[in-house]
Amino acid sequence: MKKNELITLKIEDIGVNGEGIGKVDGYTLFVKDALIGDRAEVKITKAKKNYGYARLMQVLEPSCDRVEAKCPVARQCGGCQIQELSYEKQLEFKEKKVRGNLERIGGFAPEELDEVMEPICGMEEPFYYRNKAQFPFGTDKQGHIVTGFYAGRTHQIIPNTECALGVKQNREILEMIVDFMNIHHITTYDETTGEGLLRHVLIRYGFRTGEIMVCLIINGDNFPKSEKLVDNLREIPGMTSITLNVNRERTNVILGREIKVLWGQAYITDYIGNVKYQISPLSFYQVNPVQTENLYGQALEYAGLHGNETVWDLYCGIGTISLFLAQKAKQVYGVEIIPQAIEDAKRNAALNGIENAQFFVGKSEEVLPQYYENYAKEHGGEKAYADVIVVDPPRKGCDETLLETMIQMQPERIVYVSCDSATLARDLKYLCENGYELKRVRAVDMFANTVHVETIVALHRTDM
């Protein structure tokens, strides 16, 4: 295969970034915007020895699962990579992706997976589900203020105030801010020069409470005539929190550390199940509340709690899963590396009157092994024990030191929540080679119209 060569191929799969995958005489090509089932003409843009990349020139025969995108800039934006694939096919693809990784990387036999895999948990409405969005602000070549989302792997803003995944209130808020800036000649931040004021606007929405947060991220100390902007924003039903976040750094990191309240509270509240959470601009909080409740309900079911258990929740964030589990457990210990998140977790525990949850700041792969070692020293060699351990690690999965400590603590059950089924499969292989067996597996579609999928797994100790 050579660069600029035109090829006709059938798309058979989707890659990790949403690109279509097809083969010609055993040679694999990755094609952006192509979907499973498409027969397409493509132009090779980069040719390696065994694989290459190509641009979609035209769809010769569209897939029977191809649908019209709800968002007019879906391809340019790239945020929802598979919006043009029917939702039924999206779910099928994600389920196959999880299963494929468990077979290929985890080494689990197909017949074993037939026994333990449960149907993927999809959404009734796969649009307008995000309770949080961060919109960059900039100026186009004609000097007009624009906001929307960055095109994939660039910092070019695709103007769009009505994302099909976000809540419908976003548009009114963003257009109000743009109009205000035009009237009062307020500048947008320029990454090249480091000049200009408004960098991003963060919007959060409480699906159960209807509360709205607007946070202006600025390259300075104050927002001119902010009291007038506040008066405008306050008219929007549900407006609860209007804040400034100061970020003067020449960085791609969106939020700075300093928060100034312009009006209302420094947070909004929302619920997952019966648990109430305070959410600040800096809080980590799952972006899909409908599916989060399904996911955590599944975690609670997989944990099999009866009221007498000691549970460790590793990578606990602001304690979302911890507080869910604390409703049914005797004692829950949560571990998270971000101090702000642990402060949020403690505050949320107090908010709900939950007294059987304790939280530690630190790396899970350091805190749990250290606790295990210290416990033995302080208790005459007696081993620390947990009935259930829940892990919800970042994309890289669990450190082997942590997995080893989990095995040494011999919990009856391990619940593993994963945002990357490849590292999940690797870690499950290790755990199942060291005294655990796979009991239940379920994919949960937390991010409809994207290639991402959450997976939840229940493991039981084999000597029980």
N, C-alpha and C positions, 0 to 999 in steps of 0.2 A: 504494500500500500504506500502511496506517495501523497505528500501534501498537495492540496487543491484538486485531487482526483474526485470525480463524481461517482457515487456508489448508490445502488438501490438495495435496500435491506429491510427485513422484517424485525420489528422491535419485540423482544421476548421478555424483558425484565426491566426493573428500575434500579438505579444505583443509589448510593447513600446520599447523594445531593439532589436526587430527583431526576437525574438524566436518564433517558432511555438507553437500553443496552441491546445491541443486535450483533450478529456474527455473519461474516462473509468468509467462507472457506476456512472456518476455524479462527479467524482473526476478529477480535472483539473491538467494537466501536461504541463509544459513549456519546450520546447525542442529546443536547439540551432541548427541551420542549417536545421531545418525542415521547409517545405513550405506548404502553403494552398493547400490542395488536395492530399498531400502525404499520403500513408498508410505505416507506418514505425514500425520497431521493435526498442524499446528504453529501456534503462537501468536506473532505478531510482537512482539518486545520492543524493537526499535530499527529505524526505517525511514529510510534515507538516500535520495538521489535515484535511484541506479542499483542499489543493493543494500541488504540489511537482515539483521538477525539474528532468529532465532526459537527458541522453546523447543519441544522435542518433547513433544506432548501424548499421542499414542498412535500406535503402529505399526498401520496398517490392514491392510497386506499386508507381512509381513516378507520381506526379501531371502532368496533361496535360499542366500546365502552367510553368513547370520547364524547364529552358534553361541552356545551358553551360555558365559558368561565363567567361567574357572576360579576367579577371585578374586571373593568375594562383595561387595567394596567397590570394584570396578573403576571404576564410574561416578563414585562420590563422590570417589575419589582422583584419577582423571584421569591417573595416571602412564603407564598403557598405554592410549592413547586408542582403539585399534582392536582390543582383545582379543576383542570380540564378532564380529569378521570372521574367516572361515575363513582359515587360514594360507596356503592356496593363493591366495586372493584378495588377501591382504596383499602377497604377493610380486608378483602381477600389477600391483597398484596402484603399488608402488614402482618397478617396472621402467618402467611407463608414465610415472611422474612424472619420472624421469631423462631418458627419451627426449623427453618433451614439452618440458622445459627446454632440451635441446640443440637441438631444432628451433626453438622460439619465440625463445629468447634468443641461442643460439649461431649460429643461422642455418644449421645443417647440414641438408642435404637428406635426406628419408626414405630414399632409395635408398642414400645414403652410410652412414647409420646401420644399414641392413640389413646392410651389409658388415662393419661394425666392432663392432657390439654383440654381446656374448656373453650367454648365459643368466644371470640373477641367481643368486648364490650364497646359497642359503637354509640353514636349520638343520634337522637331523634332529629335535632337541628344542627347540622355541621357547620353553621355560619353564626357570626355575631356572638361568639362564646368567650372571647378574651376579656378579662376584667382589668387588663392593664395594657397600655401602649405608650411608647416613648417616641415622640415625633421630632426629628431634627428640623431646624429652621435654617433657611439660607436665602440667597438672592440669585435669581436666574440671570442669563446674559442680557436681558432687557432691563434689569434692575428691579424686577418685581419680587416681592417677598413670597417665598414658596415654603410649603411644608408637606411632608408625606413620609416616605420611607426610602432608605438607601437601596439602590439597585445592588443585586448580589455581588459581593466582593469588591464594592466600590464605595466611595463617599459622594456619589452623584445622587441628588435627591430626585425621586420620581414623585411629582406633585400628586397628592391624593389625600383628601380629608375624610374619605368615606371608605375605609378599609372594610372588606366584607367579613373579616374575622373579628373586628372590634365592635364595641357597642355603638348604637346609633347616635348617642349623645356626643360622641367625639367630634362629629362634623360641626355642630353648632358652636362648640367651645373653640375649636381651631379657627373657624372663620371669624368669630368674634375677636380673637387675639390678633389675627392678621389685619383686620379692619382697623383695630385700635392702633397697631404699630404704624400703619400707613398714615392715619390721621395725625399722629403725634411724632412722626419721623423717628421712630425707634429702630435701631440697626440690628441686623442679625450677625451672628458670629462668623468670622472667616477663618477657617482652619489654617489657611496658608499664611496669613499675616498675624493671626492671633488677636486681631481687632474685632470690634463689634460686640453687641451685648447678649442677645438671646440665642442660646445654643439649642436647647430642646424644651419641649413641654411634655411632662409626664402626666398622664390621666389614669386614675384608678376608679373603678366602679364597683359598689357592693351589690351583687345580684340579689341578695335576700333583703338588704336594708334599703336599697335605692340611693345610698350615700355616694357622693362624687367628690373626688380630690383632684385639684389642679395644682401642679408644681411647676413653676417657671425656673429652668436651669439657666443661670446667667453668668457671664464673664464680668463680674463687677459686684458692687455692694448693694445697689438699689435699682429698682425698676421705675423709670420716670412715670409720674402721674399714676402710680399703682392703685391709689385709692379710687380713681375713676374706673380703672379696669375691674377692680374688685366689685364696685357697684353694679357693673354690667354682668359679671359672672354670677353674682349672688341671685340674679333674677332666674337663673336656670334651676328648675325643680330638683331638689336633692343635693344641691351644692352644700358641702359640709366643711371642706378644708381647702384653703388657698394659701400656698406657701412659696417661698423663694428658696432655691438651692444654689449656693455659691460655688462655682467651679472655675477658678482662674488658671488652671493647669493647661499646658499645651499637651493634651492627651486625648486618646480615643475613649477613655473612661467617661461615661455619661454624667454620673452624679458625683458631686463633691460631698464633703462631710458636714458642712454647715447648713442648717435649716433655719429659716426665719418665717414665722407665721405672719401672714398678711391679714388673714381674717379666718375666724372659726377655730377649728381644732388643728392640731399637728398630725391628725390621723383620721381615718374613717374606720368603721367597724363592719364586719360581715360574719356570716356563720358558715360552718361546715357541719352538717348534722345539727346537733344540739350545742355545739361548742362555738362560743363567740370569740372573735379575734380582733385586736386593734392592729391596723395596718398603717404604717408610716411610709413616707416616700422611699425610705431606705430598706424597708422590710422585704424579705423574700416571702412570696406568697404565691401558691400555684395559680396560674393564669386562667385555668378553665375550672370554675367552681362546680359546675354540674358533674363533670367527670371526676373531679377530685373527691367529691362525696362518694361516688361509686368506687373509686380506687381505695379510699380509706375504709369504706365499709367492707370491701373485700379483704383488706389487710386485717381488720378486726376479726373477720370470719376465719381467715387462715391461721390467725394466732391462737384461736381456740381457747379464749380466756373464760375462766369460771369465777374469778374474784380472789384467788389466793396466790396468783403468780407474781414473780419478780420479772420485769421486762427491761431490757436495754434497747434503746432506740438510737442507733448510730447515724450520724449525719442528719440530725433532727431538725435543722433550720430553726424556725420560730416555734417549734414544738407542735406543729400541726398534727402529725401522726401520734406523737407522745400523748397529747391531751385527749385525742380520740381513744387511745388504748387505756389511759388512766381511768376512764369511766368503768372499765371492766376488770382492771388488774388491781393487785394489792399495792404494788410499788412500781413506778416507772422511772428509769434513769435515762436522760437524754444527753447526747454529746454533739457539739457543733463547734467548728473552728472560729466562727465569726462572733466576736463579743456582743455586737449590737443585736444579733439574732437571739442570743441567749437572754439578753435583757428583755427582748420582746416575748420570749417563751415564758419567762418568770412572770411578766406582767399579764400575759394571757391566762396563765394558770390562776393567778390571783383574781382576775376578772371573772373567771368561771367557778371560783370557790374550790378549785382542785388542789388538794394538799398532799396528794400521794405521788407527785411528780417532782423530781430533783434534776437540775441541769448543770452540766460541766462545760467550761470553755476549753477547747483544745482539739487537736487532731484525733479522730477516732482511732487511727492506727497507732497512736501513742497513749491516749488516755486509757483505753480498755486493757492493753497489755500491762501498763503500769499499775492499774487497779488490781489486776489479777496477781501480779507479783507482790504488791504490798499487802494484799489480803492474806496471802500465805504466811508472810513474815509476822503479821499481827495476830494470826489465829493458829499459831503452832503448826504450820504446814497444811492446815485445812484449805481445800480449794474453794475459790469463789465460784458461785453457781448462779445460773439464770435459767428460768423456766422457758423463756422465749427471748430470742434476739431478733430485732428488726433492723435491717440495713436498707438505706436509700442513698447509695453513693453517687458521686458525680459520674460523668460519662466514662472515666477511666476505670471504674469498678473499684473493688476492694484491694487494699494492700495485702500481700500474702501473710505478713506478720499479724494483721488483724484476723484473717481467716484462721490462722493457726491458734490464736487465743480463743476465738469462738469455739473451735473444736475442743480445746482443753477445758472450756467451761461447761461443755456437754449439755447445752440446752435441749429440751425435748423437741422444740420446734424452732426453725429459723424461717422468717418471712423476709424475702429479698424483693425489694422494689427497684426496678432498673429502668433507666432511660436509654440504655444501649444494650441490645440483646446479644451483641458480640462479646462484650466484656462480661455480661451476665453468664453466658454459656461457659466461658473460661473459668469463672469462679465456681459455678455449679459443678463443673467437672472435678475441681479440687475438693470441694465439700463432699461430693458423693464418693470420692476415693478414700475419704477419711471418716466414714461412719454415718453418713446421711443418705437418705434416698428421696428422690423426687416424688411428691405426692399430688400437687396440683399446680397448674400453670395457666395463666390467663393474660392475654394482651388486652390493654385498655387504650382506646383511641383518645388520648388527651389533646392531640394537635391535628384535628381534622383538616384535610386539604394540604397537609405537609407530609414529608416522608417519615416524620418522627413517630415513635410509638412507645408507650410505657408497657412494662411487663411486670406481673406480680407472681411470685413463686412461693409455694409452701414446701419446706423440707422437714422430714421427721428423722429422729435418731433411729438407727436400725436395731439397736439392742434393747429397745423398749418392749 
